[in-house]
Amino acid sequence: MLDFAAATKAQRAWFRELIERTQVEHELHFVDASDAVCKTQLRDRSSGLPAGTRWTTEEINAYFQPPSEDEKFNVVRHERL
């Protein structure tokens, strides 16, 4: 298991290159949740951190790009209500 930053296509492209070079099996777990759920979870997770800590603002959601078929990942989708 490897946990890596994968919020954008550019970030996932790096990982896709590793997969192709090593020809390993993989799964990309995608948690499909509304913007409101993500923001609530982010606030809860960040509540004890100092103000301005990296990745603690809601603006980060604006950069997220869900995985698409053209990226050729084995996506395992999890729906979060």
RADAJO-V8857 format. One record per backbone hydrogen bond with DSSP energy under -1.0 kcal/mol. CO is the residue of the C=O (numbers start at 1). NH is the residue of the N-H. If there is no record, write none. Layout:
BEGIN
co=[CO/CO]
nh=[NH/NH]
END
This chain:
BEGIN
co=[7/8/9/10/12/13/14/15/16/17/18/19/28/30/32/34/35/36/37/38/39/40/41/42/46/50/53/57/58/59/60/68/69/73/74/76/78]
nh=[65/12/13/14/16/17/18/19/20/21/22/23/76/78/80/38/39/40/41/42/43/44/45/46/49/53/56/60/61/62/63/71/72/75/28/30/32]
END
